Structure formats: C-alpha cells, structure tokens
Amino acid sequence: MTERYLENILDLPNINEANPETFDHFVKLNTEKILFNYPISHYSRDYDVYVGYAGIAFTYFHLHQLNPNLIIAGDKVGLLCTTYLSAALSAVKETTAKHVGFLGSHVGPLALAVVVYHTIENKSDEALNYMNLILDKYHPLAIKEDSNELLYGRAGYIYALKFIQNHCFDNEKIMQKLTDEKIKEIFELIIVEGQKGGADSDSVEKPPLMWNWKGKKYLGAVHGIAGIITILLQFKNLAEPYLNDLFQTMEWLTRNAFENGNYPSSLSSSGDHLVQVCHGAPGIVPAFLKIYELYPTHAVSSTLLSAAIKSSDLIWERGILKKGLTGLCHNALGNAYSFLLLYLATKSEEQLRRALAFGFYASRWEKEIEKKRIKVPDRPWSLWEGLAGGVIFWGDLSTVLKDLKINQELKVTREKILGFPCFTDL
C-alpha cells in the first residue's frame, strides 16, 4: 500500500458471468443516493459540469441517451436531467463568467441547455435562445481567453460547440447560428498559440505545438497538449491542414513517457507519482485511443495504440486511488475508462475484465470509506470528483455487456459509448 493508491489484489471477473443487470442496479441505487444527498436548490451557485448541478444533468442526459425509458425514483431520466439543468441555469444567472471551458464555466450548462431543450424538451425556441447567448456573450470571451486547455479554456469551448453540433444537426436555426466559421475562428487561435509555444519550447526535442497553462507546459488531458490536440482532431475538416504538426506532437508525447508507461504532469516535472485522468497516463490513454479510432490508417496511430496498451498495465497496477473510487478526474473509475475504451478499440477481453473488476470494486465505495481505505472526495456526488462519474461508468459497462449478450458483438455500443465523458465522446 502506498501513499496515493491501494495495492491492486482484484481478481479478473469472468465476462460470461458478469450480469448487466448488476450494473443497472448500481446505476439506479447510486442515482437515488445523489438525488437524496444533492437535491436541487435554486439558491445554490453550483452551476458547472465539473462538480456542480450541470454535471449531474450531464449524467442524466447520458443515461437518457443509453435508455430514454429509464425510470429512477419514479421519474424518467430525461426529467431528472431537465430538473438539475434548471438549477444549474439558475446558478449561472447568479454568478460571473470567468472562463469559457465546457467543464469549468457557464458555457457547459448553457451548451447542455441547447442540446437538452432541443432533444428532450422539444423546445426549439429555448434551445436557440441559449445558443444565441453563448455566441453573443461567451464567444467574444473565448477570443480573448488566454487559456487553451480543456477545463477552463478554448479547447473546452470548442468541445461545447461540437457537442451542440452533434446533437442539434437537424435544427436549421441553430446550425445557421453555429457556423463553421465561428468554430474555425477559435480553432485557429488555439493552433497559433500552439505554434508559438512549440517554437518557444525549451524542450531538447521541440514539439511542433505546445501550450502553457499558468506558466507550465502541461502534457495531460485536462490542462495539457493531450487534451487540446484530441479536441482539435475531432474537428476533422478544420484539423486537416495541421495534421502533420498535430500527429508529430502526439508522437513526441509518447517519447516523454516513463519506462513504466506513465507520463509526467508537465515538462518541468520529473515525478511519476500521479496516475489519474487530470495528470498522467489515465487521461492520455483515451486521447490516444480517440485518435486511433478517428485516423486508424495514419502511421502514428499504431504507435499511439501501442503506448495506450503499455500504459494500461500501469493503470491496472496503480489505478485504485485513495482519493476516491467513483469520480472521473482523480478517482478509480476515471482511470478504469482506459480499460473500457481499450476493449472497444481492440476487443481485448483482458481489458474488459479489468474494467469489470474496477466497476465491481467501486460499487463498494461506502464500505471502503467506512474502513478508511478510501477518502471522501471534496464534492462526493459530482461528475468529475464523485458518484455521478461512477453512474456513467456503470451505465456504459451495462451497455457493453448487453450488447455482447444480445448480439454476440458490439453492434450498438459504439453508437452510444463514444469515449471518455466530456472529452473524447464527440
């Protein structure tokens, strides 16, 4: 047992004996706990996707995408989504905008409002109003923003725009407002900043692209180049002129790995102690896999896949974090997405068994906290730090298992589970 993680002594479950209804039970049971322990309050200022009401709404939206008829505590998940979204939007009105990222700013709940009012509520006028608000108030902020990372910056902002595009493509009025030129404007600003950062890099081997956040050159998913480039590459038409620089930078990133498959948090760090989504291999693996999925024939993609597979062994060994079991950012189930996504990419049964092992273990989160083996997260019911992240993971695991049992192959899963929530799921 070490300071940051528990020794992994988990057994690998038999896939054929894993029942999707077990994970459906985890979803319902823990969603009810969120409803009870984190009820909505229109006086709260917890607006964001990262740890606030919008993250709970995002969780219910994801469950709605998996099964729109799912009922929890007497209500359909679509209604739960709009209820929590309403609380997030109330909090937006009572707070001041500082950043533009989907996860950590007003843009997240507003983008979710565009999508939810279009897809669930069928209120096109309200959806359009929120689209106009984003473009009128927050697009100018995105132009001025000095951060390009996922959590607060421009990469998170264009994630929000792509999220809207993907779900509202059949809404002519919204698409007329959300033009490719609007997105390209921010996309090009990110590229220009990256080119400057690459040229100014003091790395021995200069990457073509590099960005700073708070004075450091971060490498990972939430604040660094892995997150930024993966978002950019999900805009295939806009990325095409810059593919060489984007791929060369990701190839450069693989050469910065430690021998064990982990990654330093930044160029100025030599520490190998962080194995979590925000810093380290668990956030970089989903990035590599998304690129492999989007560009499977590119010469770099096989390198990225090999690096992801190598990192998975490290995550299995050191991924049960004492910080928490169920959140996405620095908890065990965020780490476990590496196994689930590797299974979807490679059909490796070992990776699915690893995902199942973490999923079963994390369902015992209350007992592990009582034993003081695991800490209570700062925001224990939230998406990126708490229980809502686990709800999404268990829902995705159930979907994979149902697909296997019904179809004997993954016919439906890829349509519903596109990647890591709020990152590679576009």
C-alpha positions as CSV (number, residue, x, y, z in Angstrom):
1,M,0.0,0.0,0.0
2,T,1.4,3.4,-1.0
3,E,0.6,7.0,-0.2
4,R,-1.6,7.5,-3.2
5,Y,-3.1,4.2,-4.3
6,L,-4.1,0.8,-2.9
7,E,-2.3,-2.4,-3.9
8,N,-4.4,-4.0,-6.6
9,I,-5.3,-7.5,-5.5
10,L,-8.5,-7.7,-7.5
11,D,-9.5,-10.8,-9.4
12,L,-10.4,-10.6,-13.0
13,P,-14.1,-11.5,-13.4
14,N,-15.4,-13.9,-16.0
15,I,-17.1,-11.9,-18.7
16,N,-19.8,-14.6,-19.3
17,E,-20.7,-14.5,-15.6
18,A,-21.0,-10.7,-15.5
19,N,-24.6,-9.6,-15.5
20,P,-25.5,-6.3,-17.0
21,E,-28.5,-6.1,-14.6
22,T,-26.0,-5.9,-11.7
23,F,-24.6,-2.6,-13.2
24,D,-28.1,-1.4,-13.9
25,H,-28.7,-1.9,-10.2
26,F,-25.6,0.1,-9.3
27,V,-26.8,2.9,-11.6
28,K,-30.3,3.1,-10.0
29,L,-29.1,2.7,-6.4
30,N,-26.4,5.3,-6.7
31,T,-28.5,7.8,-8.7
32,E,-31.0,7.6,-5.8
33,K,-28.2,8.5,-3.4
34,I,-27.3,11.5,-5.5
35,L,-30.9,12.6,-5.6
36,F,-31.2,12.3,-1.8
37,N,-27.8,13.8,-0.9
38,Y,-27.5,16.5,-3.5
39,P,-31.0,17.8,-4.1
40,I,-31.5,20.9,-6.3
41,S,-31.5,24.3,-4.8
42,H,-32.2,27.4,-6.9
43,Y,-30.2,29.4,-4.3
44,S,-27.0,27.4,-4.9
45,R,-24.2,28.6,-7.1
46,D,-23.1,25.1,-8.2
47,Y,-23.5,25.6,-11.9
48,D,-20.7,23.8,-13.6
49,V,-20.3,20.4,-15.3
50,Y,-17.1,19.6,-13.4
51,V,-18.5,19.4,-9.8
52,G,-21.9,21.2,-10.0
53,Y,-25.5,20.7,-11.0
54,A,-24.7,20.7,-14.7
55,G,-22.5,17.7,-14.2
56,I,-25.5,15.8,-12.7
57,A,-27.6,17.0,-15.6
58,F,-25.0,15.7,-18.0
59,T,-25.0,12.3,-16.2
60,Y,-28.8,12.0,-16.6
61,F,-28.5,13.1,-20.3
62,H,-26.0,10.3,-20.8
63,L,-28.3,7.8,-19.2
64,H,-31.2,9.2,-21.4
65,Q,-29.0,8.5,-24.4
66,L,-28.4,5.0,-23.3
67,N,-32.1,4.3,-22.4
68,P,-34.7,7.2,-22.7
69,N,-37.3,5.0,-20.9
70,L,-35.1,4.5,-17.8
71,I,-37.0,5.4,-14.7
72,I,-35.3,6.2,-11.4
73,A,-37.1,7.1,-8.2
74,G,-40.3,7.3,-10.1
75,D,-39.1,9.8,-12.8
76,K,-37.7,9.3,-16.3
77,V,-34.0,10.3,-16.5
78,G,-34.9,12.9,-19.1
79,L,-37.0,14.7,-16.5
80,L,-34.2,14.4,-13.9
81,C,-31.8,15.9,-16.5
82,T,-34.0,19.0,-17.1
83,T,-34.6,19.4,-13.3
84,Y,-30.9,19.6,-12.5
85,L,-30.2,21.6,-15.6
86,S,-32.7,24.2,-14.4
87,A,-30.9,24.5,-11.1
88,A,-27.6,24.9,-13.0
89,L,-29.0,27.6,-15.2
90,S,-30.4,29.5,-12.2
91,A,-26.9,29.4,-10.7
92,V,-25.4,30.7,-14.0
93,K,-27.6,33.8,-13.6
94,E,-26.3,34.5,-10.1
95,T,-22.6,34.1,-10.9
96,T,-20.0,35.9,-13.0
97,A,-18.3,34.3,-16.1
98,K,-14.5,34.0,-15.8
99,H,-13.7,31.3,-18.4
100,V,-15.2,29.5,-21.3
101,G,-14.4,25.8,-21.0
102,F,-17.3,23.3,-21.1
103,L,-16.3,21.8,-17.7
104,G,-15.5,24.8,-15.7
105,S,-17.5,27.8,-16.9
106,H,-21.0,29.0,-17.7
107,V,-20.6,27.6,-21.2
108,G,-21.1,24.0,-20.1
109,P,-24.6,24.3,-18.6
110,L,-25.6,26.7,-21.5
111,A,-24.4,24.2,-24.2
112,L,-26.2,21.4,-22.3
113,A,-29.3,23.6,-22.3
114,V,-29.2,24.0,-26.1
115,V,-29.0,20.2,-26.5
116,V,-31.5,19.2,-23.9
117,Y,-34.1,21.7,-24.9
118,H,-33.8,20.5,-28.5
119,T,-33.6,16.8,-27.9
120,I,-35.5,16.0,-24.8
121,E,-37.9,19.0,-24.3
122,N,-38.6,19.7,-28.0
123,K,-38.5,23.4,-27.3
124,S,-36.6,24.8,-30.3
125,D,-37.0,28.4,-29.4
126,E,-35.5,28.0,-25.9
127,A,-32.6,26.0,-27.4
128,L,-32.0,28.8,-29.9
129,N,-32.1,31.4,-27.1
130,Y,-29.3,29.6,-25.3
131,M,-27.3,29.2,-28.5
132,N,-27.6,32.9,-29.1
133,L,-26.4,33.6,-25.5
134,I,-23.3,31.5,-26.0
135,L,-22.4,33.2,-29.2
136,D,-23.2,36.7,-28.1
137,K,-21.7,36.7,-24.7
138,Y,-19.2,33.9,-24.4
139,H,-17.7,33.7,-28.0
140,P,-16.1,37.1,-27.5
141,L,-14.7,35.9,-24.2
142,A,-13.3,32.8,-26.0
143,I,-11.4,35.1,-28.4
144,K,-9.8,37.0,-25.6
145,E,-9.2,33.9,-23.4
146,D,-5.6,33.3,-22.6
147,S,-6.1,29.6,-21.7
148,N,-6.3,26.9,-24.4
149,E,-6.8,23.8,-22.2
150,L,-9.8,21.6,-21.7
151,L,-11.1,22.6,-18.2
152,Y,-11.4,26.3,-18.5
153,G,-10.0,27.3,-21.9
154,R,-10.6,27.4,-25.6
155,A,-10.4,23.6,-26.1
156,G,-13.3,23.2,-23.7
157,Y,-15.2,25.9,-25.5
158,I,-15.0,24.3,-28.9
159,Y,-15.8,20.9,-27.3
160,A,-19.1,22.7,-26.2
161,L,-19.7,23.8,-29.8
162,K,-19.1,20.4,-31.2
163,F,-21.3,18.8,-28.6
164,I,-24.1,21.1,-29.8
165,Q,-23.4,20.4,-33.4
166,N,-23.5,16.6,-32.9
167,H,-26.9,16.7,-31.1
168,C,-28.6,19.6,-32.9
169,F,-27.5,19.0,-36.5
170,D,-31.2,18.7,-37.6
171,N,-32.1,22.1,-36.1
172,E,-31.7,24.5,-39.0
173,K,-31.9,27.7,-37.0
174,I,-29.2,26.6,-34.5
175,M,-26.9,25.4,-37.3
176,Q,-27.4,28.8,-39.1
177,K,-26.1,30.5,-36.0
178,L,-23.3,28.0,-35.2
179,T,-21.4,28.3,-38.4
180,D,-18.1,26.5,-39.2
181,E,-16.5,29.9,-39.4
182,K,-17.4,30.6,-35.7
183,I,-15.7,27.4,-34.7
184,K,-12.8,27.9,-37.1
185,E,-12.1,31.3,-35.5
186,I,-11.4,29.7,-32.1
187,F,-9.7,26.6,-33.6
188,E,-7.2,28.8,-35.4
189,L,-6.4,30.8,-32.3
190,I,-5.6,27.6,-30.5
191,I,-3.3,26.5,-33.3
192,V,-1.5,29.8,-33.5
193,E,-0.9,29.7,-29.7
194,G,0.4,26.2,-30.0
195,Q,2.8,27.0,-32.8
196,K,4.2,29.9,-30.8
197,G,4.6,27.6,-27.8
198,G,6.3,25.0,-29.8
199,A,8.8,27.4,-31.2
200,D,9.5,28.8,-27.7
201,S,9.7,25.4,-26.1
202,D,12.9,24.8,-24.1
203,S,12.5,21.0,-24.6
204,V,15.6,19.3,-26.0
205,E,13.4,18.0,-28.9
206,K,11.0,20.8,-29.7
207,P,7.4,19.6,-30.5
208,P,5.6,21.4,-33.3
209,L,2.9,22.5,-30.9
210,M,2.9,23.4,-27.2
211,W,0.7,25.4,-24.9
212,N,1.3,26.9,-21.4
213,W,-1.2,27.0,-18.6
214,K,-0.3,29.1,-15.5
215,G,3.3,29.2,-16.6
216,K,3.7,25.4,-17.1
217,K,3.8,23.2,-20.2
218,Y,1.3,20.5,-19.2
219,L,1.2,17.2,-21.1
220,G,-2.1,15.6,-19.9
221,A,-5.8,15.6,-20.7
222,V,-7.3,18.4,-18.5
223,H,-4.6,21.1,-18.8
224,G,-2.2,19.9,-21.4
225,I,-1.4,19.0,-25.0
226,A,-3.1,15.6,-25.0
227,G,-6.4,17.2,-24.1
228,I,-6.0,20.1,-26.5
229,I,-4.9,18.1,-29.5
230,T,-7.5,15.4,-29.1
231,I,-10.2,18.0,-29.1
232,L,-8.7,19.6,-32.2
233,L,-8.5,16.3,-34.1
234,Q,-12.2,15.7,-33.5
235,F,-12.8,18.6,-36.0
236,K,-11.5,16.6,-38.9
237,N,-12.1,19.2,-41.6
238,L,-10.5,22.0,-39.7
239,A,-7.6,19.8,-38.5
240,E,-6.7,18.6,-41.9
241,P,-4.2,21.4,-42.8
242,Y,-2.4,20.9,-39.5
243,L,-2.4,17.1,-39.3
244,N,1.4,16.8,-39.5
245,D,2.0,19.1,-36.6
246,L,-0.8,17.6,-34.5
247,F,0.4,14.0,-35.1
248,Q,4.1,14.8,-34.7
249,T,3.3,16.4,-31.3
250,M,1.4,13.4,-30.1
251,E,4.2,11.1,-31.3
252,W,6.6,13.4,-29.4
253,L,4.4,12.9,-26.3
254,T,4.9,9.2,-26.4
255,R,8.6,9.7,-26.2
256,N,8.1,11.6,-23.0
257,A,6.6,8.6,-21.2
258,F,8.4,7.0,-18.3
259,E,9.6,3.4,-18.8
260,N,6.5,2.1,-16.9
261,G,4.1,3.8,-19.3
262,N,3.2,6.8,-17.1
263,Y,3.7,10.4,-18.1
264,P,4.9,13.5,-16.2
265,S,2.3,16.2,-15.5
266,S,4.4,18.8,-17.2
267,L,7.7,19.3,-18.9
268,S,9.1,20.8,-15.7
269,S,8.1,17.8,-13.7
270,S,10.1,14.6,-13.2
271,G,7.6,13.0,-10.9
272,D,6.0,9.6,-11.6
273,H,3.5,9.8,-8.7
274,L,0.3,10.9,-10.5
275,V,-1.8,8.2,-12.1
276,Q,-5.1,9.9,-12.7
277,V,-7.1,11.4,-15.5
278,C,-6.1,15.0,-14.9
279,H,-2.4,14.2,-14.8
280,G,-0.8,11.1,-16.0
281,A,-1.5,8.0,-18.2
282,P,-5.2,7.6,-17.5
283,G,-6.0,10.9,-19.3
284,I,-3.6,10.3,-22.1
285,V,-4.8,6.8,-23.0
286,P,-8.3,8.0,-24.0
287,A,-6.7,10.7,-26.1
288,F,-4.5,8.1,-28.0
289,L,-7.5,5.8,-28.5
290,K,-9.7,8.5,-29.9
291,I,-7.0,9.4,-32.4
292,Y,-6.6,5.8,-33.3
293,E,-10.3,5.5,-33.8
294,L,-10.6,8.6,-36.0
295,Y,-7.4,8.0,-38.0
296,P,-6.8,4.3,-37.9
297,T,-4.6,4.2,-41.1
298,H,-2.3,7.0,-40.1
299,A,1.2,5.9,-39.5
300,V,1.3,7.4,-36.0
301,S,-1.9,5.7,-34.8
302,S,-0.3,2.3,-34.3
303,T,2.3,4.0,-32.1
304,L,-0.4,5.6,-30.1
305,L,-2.3,2.4,-29.7
306,S,0.9,0.5,-28.5
307,A,1.6,3.3,-26.0
308,A,-2.0,3.1,-24.7
309,I,-1.8,-0.7,-24.2
310,K,1.5,-0.3,-22.3
311,S,0.0,2.4,-20.0
312,S,-2.9,0.1,-19.2
313,D,-0.7,-2.2,-17.2
314,L,0.5,0.7,-15.1
315,I,-3.1,1.9,-14.6
316,W,-4.2,-1.6,-13.5
317,E,-1.3,-1.7,-11.0
318,R,-1.6,1.8,-9.6
319,G,-5.1,3.0,-10.5
320,I,-7.1,2.3,-7.3
321,L,-6.7,5.8,-5.9
322,K,-7.2,6.6,-2.3
323,K,-8.7,10.0,-3.3
324,G,-11.9,8.2,-4.3
325,L,-13.4,5.4,-6.3
326,T,-16.2,6.8,-8.5
327,G,-15.3,10.2,-9.9
328,L,-13.8,10.8,-13.4
329,C,-10.9,13.2,-12.7
330,H,-8.8,11.6,-9.9
331,N,-10.7,8.5,-8.8
332,A,-10.5,4.9,-9.7
333,L,-13.4,4.7,-12.2
334,G,-12.0,7.6,-14.2
335,N,-8.9,5.5,-14.5
336,A,-11.0,2.5,-15.4
337,Y,-12.2,4.2,-18.6
338,S,-8.8,3.3,-20.1
339,F,-9.7,-0.4,-19.9
340,L,-13.2,0.0,-21.2
341,L,-12.1,2.2,-24.2
342,L,-9.2,-0.1,-24.9
343,Y,-11.7,-3.0,-25.0
344,L,-13.9,-1.1,-27.5
345,A,-10.8,-0.4,-29.6
346,T,-9.1,-3.8,-29.6
347,K,-11.7,-6.3,-28.3
348,S,-9.2,-7.5,-25.7
349,E,-11.1,-9.5,-23.2
350,E,-8.4,-8.8,-20.6
351,Q,-9.2,-5.1,-20.8
352,L,-12.9,-5.6,-20.3
353,R,-12.3,-7.9,-17.4
354,R,-10.1,-5.1,-15.8
355,A,-13.0,-2.6,-16.4
356,L,-15.4,-5.1,-14.7
357,A,-13.1,-5.6,-11.8
358,F,-12.8,-1.8,-11.1
359,G,-16.6,-1.4,-11.7
360,F,-17.4,-4.1,-9.1
361,Y,-14.9,-2.8,-6.6
362,A,-16.1,0.8,-6.9
363,S,-19.6,-0.3,-6.1
364,R,-18.4,-0.9,-2.5
365,W,-17.3,2.8,-2.2
366,E,-19.3,3.3,1.1
367,K,-17.7,0.4,2.8
368,E,-14.2,1.3,1.7
369,I,-14.8,4.8,3.1
370,E,-16.0,3.4,6.4
371,K,-12.8,1.3,6.6
372,K,-10.9,4.5,5.9
373,R,-9.2,2.8,2.9
374,I,-10.6,5.5,0.6
375,K,-11.2,9.2,1.2
376,V,-14.4,11.1,0.8
377,P,-14.0,13.3,-2.3
378,D,-14.3,17.1,-1.9
379,R,-17.5,17.0,-4.0
380,P,-18.7,13.4,-3.4
381,W,-21.9,13.5,-5.6
382,S,-20.4,15.3,-8.6
383,L,-19.5,14.1,-12.1
384,W,-15.7,14.6,-12.1
385,E,-15.0,14.1,-8.4
386,G,-17.8,11.9,-7.1
387,L,-20.6,9.4,-7.5
388,A,-22.1,10.8,-10.8
389,G,-18.9,9.7,-12.6
390,G,-19.5,6.2,-11.4
391,V,-23.1,6.2,-12.5
392,I,-22.0,7.0,-16.1
393,F,-19.3,4.3,-16.0
394,W,-21.6,1.6,-14.7
395,G,-24.2,2.6,-17.3
396,D,-21.6,2.2,-20.1
397,L,-20.4,-1.2,-18.7
398,S,-24.0,-2.4,-18.7
399,T,-24.4,-1.3,-22.3
400,V,-21.3,-3.2,-23.4
401,L,-22.4,-6.3,-21.6
402,K,-26.0,-6.2,-23.0
403,D,-24.6,-5.8,-26.5
404,L,-22.4,-8.8,-26.1
405,K,-25.1,-11.0,-24.7
406,I,-27.8,-10.0,-27.2
407,N,-25.7,-9.6,-30.4
408,Q,-22.6,-11.6,-29.6
409,E,-20.7,-8.5,-30.8
410,L,-20.6,-4.7,-30.3
411,K,-23.3,-3.6,-32.8
412,V,-24.9,-0.9,-30.7
413,T,-22.2,0.1,-28.2
414,R,-20.2,2.3,-30.5
415,E,-23.3,4.4,-31.3
416,K,-23.8,5.1,-27.6
417,I,-20.4,5.0,-25.9
418,L,-18.2,7.3,-28.0
419,G,-15.4,7.9,-25.5
420,F,-14.5,9.5,-22.2
421,P,-17.3,11.8,-20.9
422,C,-16.8,15.5,-21.7
423,F,-13.5,14.7,-23.6
424,T,-13.4,12.1,-26.3
425,D,-17.1,11.4,-26.6
426,L,-17.8,13.7,-29.6
